[in-house]
Amino acid sequence: MFSLGLEGYDPDSQPDPAVAFHIRVVQEEQHIPVHHHRKGQLILALHGAITCEVENALWMVPPQYAVWIPGQIVHSNKATPGARLCFLFIEPGAVTLPDRCCTLKISPLVREMILTLAERQNNASRQLTALLFEELPRQPQEQLQLPVSPHPKIRLMSEEMIAAPAGRQTLHQWAHHFAMSERNLARLVVNETGLSFRRWRHQLQLIVALQGLIAGQTVQQVAQSLGYDSTTAFITMFKKGLGQTPARYVASLTTSYR
């Protein structure tokens, strides 16, 4: 459950150009079902992680990152146990941000401004909000999303690979499961996700790996949970996808959040 009772909260009822709240997830994993609101929403992870399903994509939000969800976009959220988050609701047109969902790497300055806004709530100064709106568009975008699709075959593949990532089924195995040719399944994956099967599966593995690493699993444990025969092979895959080894990447996420 959340430490704050926001179940009935309507962000659209607030006239302020920016409204922020601290959120703490306690006990079990917390799931917020499909919903939408007029205001845009920035979900900032302070500790733990949150996964958002938006526009036929899964967005992984580790610490120091945020997912931006423009207003009126239908989405759902799932946070890990013990996660600490900050929700920032922004009035449409108040700041220039992308008109599509994206993951932003949040600088320490912007993070502190959002946290200060959450602490002050209705007493935030116009100067703080103006400075926040000046800095937000400068935050770099990162590729931490997994394209999914309402197509039943793509949906089944993603759900089963997330539930049992160690399976590492090949394209050939999935094609056999669906009683179709490899070529046709490969074409379906590209058409529905925009990625080849290999890249799509690697992106899913990166998201699952980040969830495990942020939850405190060792690199060896995560590699085993993903079905890798050697830790070195997993590290190679991770570095190719995110540019750093798992240890360095996670260290960079946990050095400066509060």
C-alpha positions in Angstrom: 0.0 0.0 0.0 1.0 3.7 -0.2 2.0 5.6 2.9 -0.1 8.5 1.6 -3.8 8.0 0.9 -3.9 9.1 -2.7 -6.5 6.5 -3.9 -9.2 9.1 -4.3 -6.9 12.0 -5.2 -7.8 13.9 -8.4 -4.7 15.8 -9.7 -6.9 17.6 -12.2 -8.8 19.3 -9.4 -5.7 21.3 -8.4 -5.3 24.7 -10.3 -1.5 24.9 -9.6 0.8 24.6 -12.7 2.8 21.9 -10.8 1.8 19.7 -7.9 4.1 17.1 -6.3 3.7 14.3 -3.7 6.1 11.9 -2.0 5.0 8.3 -2.3 6.3 5.3 -0.3 5.3 1.8 -1.1 5.3 -0.5 1.9 5.0 -4.3 2.2 4.0 -6.0 -1.0 4.3 -4.8 -4.6 1.8 -2.0 -5.4 -0.2 -1.9 -8.6 -2.2 1.2 -9.8 -4.7 0.0 -12.5 -5.3 1.7 -15.8 -6.2 5.3 -15.5 -5.6 8.7 -17.1 -5.8 12.4 -16.2 -5.8 15.8 -17.9 -2.5 16.9 -16.3 0.8 15.4 -17.5 2.6 13.3 -14.9 6.3 12.8 -14.2 7.0 9.8 -12.0 10.4 10.1 -10.3 12.0 7.0 -8.7 14.0 7.8 -5.5 14.5 4.3 -4.3 13.4 0.9 -5.7 11.7 1.0 -9.1 8.4 1.5 -10.9 7.2 -0.1 -14.1 4.7 1.8 -16.2 2.6 0.3 -19.0 1.9 3.1 -21.4 1.0 3.2 -25.1 1.8 -0.4 -25.8 5.2 -0.2 -24.0 6.6 -1.0 -20.6 8.7 1.7 -19.1 11.2 0.9 -16.4 12.0 3.7 -14.0 15.1 3.1 -11.9 16.5 5.7 -9.3 17.6 9.0 -10.8 15.2 8.5 -13.7 11.6 9.5 -14.4 9.0 8.6 -16.9 7.1 11.5 -18.5 3.4 10.7 -19.3 1.6 13.5 -21.2 -1.9 14.3 -20.2 -4.8 12.1 -21.3 -2.5 9.1 -21.9 -3.9 5.9 -20.5 -1.4 4.1 -18.2 -0.9 1.8 -15.3 1.9 1.6 -12.7 3.5 -1.2 -10.7 6.0 -0.3 -7.9 8.5 -2.7 -6.2 8.1 -3.2 -2.4 9.8 -0.5 -0.4 9.9 1.9 -3.4 10.1 5.6 -2.7 8.7 7.8 -5.5 7.6 11.3 -6.3 4.7 12.1 -8.5 4.8 15.5 -10.2 1.6 16.6 -12.0 1.9 19.4 -14.6 -0.8 21.5 -16.1 -1.0 21.1 -19.9 1.0 23.8 -21.7 2.8 24.9 -18.6 6.2 23.6 -19.8 7.6 22.3 -23.0 8.0 18.6 -22.7 7.7 15.8 -25.3 4.2 15.0 -26.6 4.9 11.3 -26.2 6.0 9.1 -23.3 9.7 9.0 -22.6 12.2 8.2 -19.8 14.3 11.2 -18.6 17.5 11.1 -16.7 16.9 13.5 -13.9 19.8 15.8 -12.7 20.4 16.2 -9.0 19.3 19.9 -9.3 15.9 19.0 -10.8 15.4 16.1 -8.4 15.9 18.4 -5.4 13.5 21.0 -6.9 10.8 18.3 -7.3 11.4 17.1 -3.8 11.2 20.6 -2.4 8.0 21.2 -4.3 6.6 18.0 -2.8 7.6 19.1 0.7 6.0 22.5 0.4 3.0 21.2 -1.5 0.5 24.2 -1.7 3.1 26.7 -0.4 5.5 26.3 -3.3 6.9 29.6 -4.6 6.4 30.7 -8.2 10.1 31.2 -8.5 10.8 27.5 -7.7 8.1 26.3 -10.2 9.5 28.7 -12.9 13.0 27.4 -12.4 11.8 23.8 -12.4 10.0 24.4 -15.7 13.1 26.0 -17.1 15.3 22.9 -16.3 12.9 20.0 -17.0 13.1 20.3 -20.9 16.9 20.0 -20.6 16.8 16.5 -19.1 18.2 13.9 -21.5 16.1 11.0 -22.7 17.0 7.4 -22.2 15.8 4.2 -23.9 14.4 2.2 -21.0 11.2 1.0 -22.5 10.1 -2.3 -23.9 7.7 -2.1 -26.9 4.7 -4.4 -26.4 1.5 -4.8 -28.4 -2.1 -5.8 -28.0 -1.5 -8.6 -30.5 -2.2 -11.8 -28.5 1.0 -13.5 -29.7 3.3 -10.6 -28.7 1.4 -10.1 -25.5 1.8 -13.8 -24.6 5.5 -13.8 -25.4 6.2 -10.7 -23.3 4.2 -12.0 -20.3 5.8 -15.4 -20.3 9.3 -14.0 -20.8 8.8 -11.6 -17.9 7.4 -14.3 -15.7 10.1 -16.8 -16.6 13.1 -14.9 -18.0 15.4 -17.9 -17.5 13.6 -19.8 -20.2 15.3 -17.8 -23.0 13.1 -19.3 -25.7 14.5 -18.9 -29.2 12.5 -17.5 -32.1 12.4 -21.0 -33.5 10.9 -22.3 -30.3 8.3 -19.6 -30.2 7.4 -20.2 -33.8 6.9 -23.9 -33.1 4.7 -23.0 -30.1 2.5 -20.8 -32.3 2.5 -23.3 -35.2 3.9 -20.7 -37.6 7.2 -20.2 -39.6 10.2 -18.4 -38.1 10.1 -15.9 -40.9 6.4 -15.0 -40.3 6.9 -14.7 -36.5 10.1 -12.5 -37.0 8.1 -10.3 -39.3 5.3 -10.0 -36.8 7.6 -9.0 -34.0 9.2 -6.3 -36.1 5.8 -5.0 -37.3 4.3 -4.9 -33.8 7.4 -3.7 -31.8 9.7 -2.0 -34.2 12.6 -4.3 -33.1 14.0 -7.6 -34.2 13.2 -10.5 -31.9 16.8 -10.5 -30.7 16.8 -6.8 -29.8 13.3 -7.0 -28.3 14.3 -10.0 -26.0 17.5 -8.2 -25.0 15.6 -5.1 -24.1 13.2 -7.2 -21.9 16.2 -8.8 -20.3 17.7 -5.4 -19.5 14.5 -4.3 -17.8 14.2 -7.5 -15.8 18.0 -7.2 -14.9 17.6 -3.7 -13.6 14.7 -4.7 -11.5 16.7 -7.5 -9.9 19.9 -5.4 -9.4 17.9 -2.5 -7.9 16.2 -5.0 -5.6 19.6 -6.0 -4.2 20.4 -9.1 -6.2 24.0 -9.7 -7.1 25.2 -9.6 -10.7 25.7 -13.4 -10.5 22.1 -13.9 -9.2 20.6 -11.8 -11.9 22.6 -13.6 -14.6 21.4 -16.9 -13.4 17.8 -15.6 -13.2 18.0 -14.7 -16.8 19.3 -18.1 -17.8 22.9 -17.1 -18.7 25.4 -19.9 -18.4 28.2 -17.4 -17.4 28.2 -14.0 -15.6 30.6 -12.7 -18.3 28.0 -13.2 -21.0 25.4 -11.4 -19.0 27.7 -8.5 -18.3 28.5 -8.2 -22.1 24.8 -8.1 -22.9 24.2 -5.5 -20.2 27.1 -3.3 -21.2 26.1 -3.4 -24.9 22.6 -2.2 -24.0 23.3 0.4 -21.4 27.0 1.3 -22.0 28.3 0.3 -18.5 28.8 -2.9 -16.6 25.9 -3.8 -14.2 28.0 -2.9 -11.1 29.0 0.6 -12.4 25.5 1.3 -13.7 23.8 0.5 -10.4 26.5 2.4 -8.4 25.7 5.5 -10.5 22.1 5.2 -9.6 22.5 4.9 -5.9 25.2 7.5 -5.1 23.2 10.6 -5.0 19.5 10.1 -4.3 18.0 10.9 -0.9 
